[in-house]
Amino acid sequence: MRRTLVWTVVAALLVGLAACGDDEPAPAVSGPAPTTAAAVKPAPGQHALTLDHGDATRRFRLHAPAGYDGSKPVPLVIALHPYPGDGLTMSEMVGLDALAEREGFLTAYPDGVNGGFNAFVCCGQEDDVGFLAALAAHLVRGWNVDADRVYLTGISNGGDLSFRAAVEATGVFAAIGVVSGGFIGALPAGADYAPKSPVSVITFIGDQDRYAGEFAEGLVSWRKRLRCAEVKPAPKRPAANVTLSRGRCADGSDIDVYTIGGMGHSWPGATAGAMAARDAGVVATDLIWRFFAAHPRKG
């Protein structure tokens, strides 16, 4: 795959940074030419769209299920790819579109700039939090998305950005689903860096992930700042190699943490892509949606 010399140098500098999802090769821009989001009439199917934010024109893929007609508010799940990656490869890995067909929600897959998102430790300088908020607002206005049921999920670099957006995009996201990503880096080190409104969290960590220790430490900080208490009795193991801890926080949000024995930097239960962990014992996509469906926006 051809790259310019500049991109090769930048990628080499970033590839060693934590939680950047360097498990896959950098993607080429793929799929049909996108259409300006404002010019598209809401309809079922796959849509390749753009949305202007700041000085940039951003690309995203949108899937509306066959039964969608815009007549009633529907949930939205925005899914964020790893670095390097794009929305198409994310959609192919996680299987959210098939679930959306059964459950009746919209899915959106933004492309990061140069294959990455500006999260905690990687990648770039774009206003990705602002872009996600603008994307959600556009879909609430134009596609009849229920503002109380807007959710964000991601893996690796996309998981890190999910935590960042939970803190900085106040009131936008009801819950986040983080896979092989974490509340790590310089920003989360600040003692007052925490959500100002309730955002529930479901997260998945492989005990063989090279960042597992950092992810666990980040969750300690998250729980402490939000004054989360462990829910007892403890839930049963979802599988022989999987533990689940569940917490309820002072602001009314919840936090579910799945720790998966034998798994590395991967998406549990995915069946496609280099980051798929087919035999993880749980299917993260199903569990994330079940958690989202039970957690509309509070406050």
Secondary structure per residue as TSV (DSSP state, phi and psi in degrees):
chain	resnum	aa	ss	phi	psi
A	1	M	-	360.0	126.2
A	2	R	-	-79.0	143.3
A	3	R	-	-136.1	154.8
A	4	T	-	-75.0	160.1
A	5	L	H	-60.7	-39.5
A	6	V	H	-61.6	-46.5
A	7	W	H	-63.6	-36.2
A	8	T	H	-61.8	-43.2
A	9	V	H	-65.5	-44.8
A	10	V	H	-61.9	-45.6
A	11	A	H	-61.9	-38.9
A	12	A	H	-64.4	-36.3
A	13	L	H	-70.3	-33.9
A	14	L	H	-88.0	-22.0
A	15	V	T	-62.5	-25.0
A	16	G	T	-84.9	-4.8
A	17	L	S	-74.0	150.8
A	18	A	T	-65.1	145.8
A	19	A	T	56.5	35.9
A	20	C	-	-98.0	-0.3
A	21	G	-	65.7	50.0
A	22	D	T	-83.1	24.8
A	23	D	T	-81.5	-14.4
A	24	E	S	-125.5	153.9
A	25	P	-	-69.9	154.2
A	26	A	-	-62.4	133.2
A	27	P	-	-84.5	154.4
A	28	A	-	-84.8	158.3
A	29	V	-	-63.5	124.3
A	30	S	-	-127.1	164.9
A	31	G	S	90.9	178.8
A	32	P	S	-68.3	160.9
A	33	A	-	-61.6	132.8
A	34	P	-	-76.9	160.0
A	35	T	E	-115.1	145.2
A	36	T	E	-57.9	128.3
A	37	A	G	-57.6	-38.9
A	38	A	G	-65.6	-20.3
A	39	A	G	-91.6	-2.2
A	40	V	-	-99.8	130.1
A	41	K	-	-80.1	129.2
A	42	P	-	-55.9	132.6
A	43	A	-	-163.0	158.3
A	44	P	S	-62.7	159.2
A	45	G	E	113.9	-170.6
A	46	Q	E	-96.3	134.0
A	47	H	E	-131.0	129.2
A	48	A	E	-100.8	114.9
A	49	L	E	-130.7	163.9
A	50	T	E	-128.0	154.5
A	51	L	E	-141.4	125.7
A	52	D	E	-77.5	131.6
A	53	H	E	-142.2	122.5
A	54	G	T	62.5	-129.2
A	55	D	T	-97.2	9.6
A	56	A	E	-118.8	148.2
A	57	T	E	-102.0	115.7
A	58	R	E	-103.8	142.8
A	59	R	E	-99.9	144.8
A	60	F	E	-153.2	154.2
A	61	R	E	-102.1	140.9
A	62	L	E	-129.2	131.7
A	63	H	E	-116.6	125.4
A	64	A	E	-114.4	131.0
A	65	P	-	-67.5	164.7
A	66	A	T	-58.8	-32.8
A	67	G	T	-83.6	0.2
A	68	Y	-	-72.8	129.4
A	69	D	-	-133.4	2.5
A	70	G	S	77.8	5.0
A	71	S	S	-81.8	-18.7
A	72	K	S	-138.5	151.1
A	73	P	-	-62.2	139.9
A	74	V	E	-128.5	153.8
A	75	P	E	-70.1	162.7
A	76	L	E	-133.2	132.7
A	77	V	E	-118.3	119.5
A	78	I	E	-98.4	128.5
A	79	A	E	-118.7	130.0
A	80	L	E	-111.8	128.7
A	81	H	-	-77.7	166.9
A	82	P	-	-79.8	175.6
A	83	Y	S	-103.6	131.1
A	84	P	S	-82.7	146.9
A	85	G	-	-170.5	-175.7
A	86	D	-	-153.4	172.1
A	87	G	H	-64.8	-33.5
A	88	L	H	-64.0	-48.7
A	89	T	H	-66.0	-32.7
A	90	M	H	-63.9	-45.6
A	91	S	H	-63.3	-36.5
A	92	E	H	-71.1	-29.7
A	93	M	H	-79.1	-46.4
A	94	V	H	-88.8	-18.7
A	95	G	-	72.1	24.3
A	96	L	H	-70.5	-30.9
A	97	D	H	-64.1	-41.2
A	98	A	H	-63.3	-39.1
A	99	L	H	-67.6	-38.4
A	100	A	H	-62.8	-34.7
A	101	E	H	-62.5	-38.8
A	102	R	H	-77.8	-35.7
A	103	E	H	-101.7	-13.4
A	104	G	T	80.8	41.1
A	105	F	-	-123.2	164.0
A	106	L	E	-90.3	148.5
A	107	T	E	-124.8	139.4
A	108	A	E	-130.0	140.3
A	109	Y	E	-130.0	91.3
A	110	P	E	-69.1	150.0
A	111	D	-	-93.4	130.0
A	112	G	-	-71.4	161.0
A	113	V	B	-80.2	128.2
A	114	N	T	55.4	34.4
A	115	G	T	84.5	3.4
A	116	G	B	-144.4	167.1
A	117	F	-	-114.8	150.6
A	118	N	-	-82.8	88.2
A	119	A	-	-103.0	-129.0
A	120	F	S	-92.0	-47.2
A	121	V	S	-116.3	-1.0
A	122	C	-	-169.4	152.6
A	123	C	S	-145.1	126.0
A	124	G	-	94.7	-173.5
A	125	Q	-	-127.2	15.4
A	126	E	-	-70.1	155.8
A	127	D	-	-83.3	71.3
A	128	D	H	-72.1	-32.8
A	129	V	H	-63.0	-45.9
A	130	G	H	-62.2	-38.4
A	131	F	H	-63.8	-43.6
A	132	L	H	-62.6	-41.6
A	133	A	H	-63.3	-40.5
A	134	A	H	-67.4	-38.7
A	135	L	H	-63.1	-46.3
A	136	A	H	-60.4	-44.6
A	137	A	H	-62.8	-40.4
A	138	H	H	-61.3	-43.3
A	139	L	H	-74.5	-29.7
A	140	V	H	-64.5	-45.9
A	141	R	H	-71.6	-47.5
A	142	G	H	-95.2	-21.8
A	143	W	S	-119.9	13.1
A	144	N	-	56.6	42.4
A	145	V	E	-75.4	138.8
A	146	D	E	-73.6	115.6
A	147	A	E	-62.9	-20.0
A	148	D	E	-86.9	-3.5
A	149	R	E	-132.2	53.8
A	150	V	E	-105.8	124.8
A	151	Y	E	-128.1	157.0
A	152	L	E	-134.9	131.3
A	153	T	E	-136.4	159.1
A	154	G	E	-173.6	164.7
A	155	I	E	-122.7	139.3
A	156	S	T	57.8	-119.9
A	157	N	H	-53.7	-39.3
A	158	G	H	-69.2	-30.9
A	159	G	H	-69.7	-41.4
A	160	D	H	-58.4	-44.3
A	161	L	H	-65.3	-31.4
A	162	S	H	-59.8	-44.6
A	163	F	H	-63.4	-42.3
A	164	R	H	-62.5	-44.0
A	165	A	H	-66.0	-33.1
A	166	A	H	-60.6	-34.6
A	167	V	H	-83.2	-45.2
A	168	E	H	-93.7	-25.3
A	169	A	S	-95.3	69.5
A	170	T	T	-58.7	128.6
A	171	G	T	81.5	0.2
A	172	V	T	-87.4	-48.3
A	173	F	-	-106.1	131.0
A	174	A	S	-76.7	-34.8
A	175	A	E	-158.8	158.4
A	176	I	E	-127.3	151.4
A	177	G	E	-123.1	113.1
A	178	V	E	-112.0	124.3
A	179	V	E	-117.9	123.0
A	180	S	S	50.5	42.6
A	181	G	-	-142.2	174.0
A	182	G	-	-159.3	169.4
A	183	F	S	-91.5	75.1
A	184	I	-	-134.0	162.0
A	185	G	S	103.8	-169.2
A	186	A	T	-70.0	-43.2
A	187	L	G	-61.3	-50.8
A	188	P	G	-64.7	-13.9
A	189	A	G	-69.8	-19.9
A	190	G	S	-70.8	130.6
A	191	A	T	-63.7	-24.3
A	192	D	T	-101.7	10.7
A	193	Y	-	-85.4	99.4
A	194	A	S	-161.9	158.8
A	195	P	-	-61.2	143.6
A	196	K	S	-92.9	-10.2
A	197	S	S	-137.1	158.1
A	198	P	-	-63.5	130.1
A	199	V	-	-134.8	114.7
A	200	S	E	-79.7	154.8
A	201	V	E	-133.0	133.0
A	202	I	E	-123.2	131.9
A	203	T	E	-141.8	152.5
A	204	F	E	-128.4	126.4
A	205	I	E	-128.6	127.3
A	206	G	E	-84.3	133.3
A	207	D	T	-70.5	-10.5
A	208	Q	T	-99.6	4.0
A	209	D	-	-68.0	133.0
A	210	R	T	-64.8	-15.4
A	211	Y	T	-105.7	10.2
A	212	A	H	-56.7	-42.2
A	213	G	H	-62.6	-43.0
A	214	E	H	-65.5	-40.9
A	215	F	H	-61.6	-43.6
A	216	A	H	-63.1	-41.9
A	217	E	H	-63.8	-38.9
A	218	G	H	-62.8	-37.9
A	219	L	H	-68.3	-32.6
A	220	V	H	-60.2	-44.6
A	221	S	H	-64.1	-43.7
A	222	W	H	-58.4	-49.6
A	223	R	H	-63.3	-39.6
A	224	K	H	-65.8	-45.1
A	225	R	H	-68.3	-32.0
A	226	L	T	-96.6	3.6
A	227	R	T	52.2	59.4
A	228	C	-	-90.7	136.3
A	229	A	E	-112.8	142.6
A	230	E	E	-66.4	135.5
A	231	V	-	-81.8	129.2
A	232	K	S	-125.0	147.2
A	233	P	S	-68.4	154.7
A	234	A	-	-62.7	142.1
A	235	P	-	-65.0	155.7
A	236	K	-	-68.0	156.1
A	237	R	-	-61.6	129.6
A	238	P	S	-68.0	-27.5
A	239	A	B	-156.5	167.0
A	240	A	T	-59.2	-31.9
A	241	N	T	-102.3	10.0
A	242	V	E	-124.6	131.9
A	243	T	E	-112.9	149.9
A	244	L	E	-129.5	124.7
A	245	S	E	-112.5	144.1
A	246	R	E	-130.7	132.6
A	247	G	E	-129.9	152.4
A	248	R	E	-119.5	128.7
A	249	C	-	-100.2	162.8
A	250	A	T	-63.2	-26.5
A	251	D	T	-86.5	3.3
A	252	G	S	94.9	-4.4
A	253	S	-	-78.8	162.1
A	254	D	E	-118.0	157.7
A	255	I	E	-139.5	121.4
A	256	D	E	-113.0	127.4
A	257	V	E	-122.3	116.8
A	258	Y	E	-99.8	123.9
A	259	T	E	-111.4	125.0
A	260	I	E	-114.9	113.3
A	261	G	T	-67.0	134.6
A	262	G	T	83.3	-3.1
A	263	M	-	-98.5	143.4
A	264	G	-	-98.6	-140.6
A	265	H	S	-84.8	83.5
A	266	S	S	-148.2	172.7
A	267	W	E	-104.9	113.1
A	268	P	E	-63.5	129.8
A	269	G	T	83.4	-6.0
A	270	A	-	-66.9	149.8
A	271	T	-	-116.2	-0.3
A	272	A	S	-136.4	147.3
A	273	G	S	97.1	157.4
A	274	A	T	-66.9	-20.2
A	275	M	T	-101.1	12.9
A	276	A	E	-76.8	133.4
A	277	A	E	-114.6	85.3
A	278	R	T	-62.2	-34.5
A	279	D	T	-108.9	35.7
A	280	A	S	-73.3	-16.7
A	281	G	S	99.3	-19.7
A	282	V	S	-138.6	159.9
A	283	V	-	-110.9	105.4
A	284	A	H	-60.0	-39.8
A	285	T	H	-57.9	-45.7
A	286	D	H	-66.0	-43.0
A	287	L	H	-68.1	-37.4
A	288	I	H	-63.3	-46.3
A	289	W	H	-64.6	-41.7
A	290	R	H	-58.9	-41.5
A	291	F	H	-65.8	-46.3
A	292	F	H	-58.2	-47.6
A	293	A	H	-59.4	-27.1
A	294	A	T	-90.5	-0.9
A	295	H	-	-132.5	73.8
A	296	P	-	-68.4	168.4
A	297	R	-	-62.3	138.3
A	298	K	-	-106.9	155.0
A	299	G	-	75.6	360.0
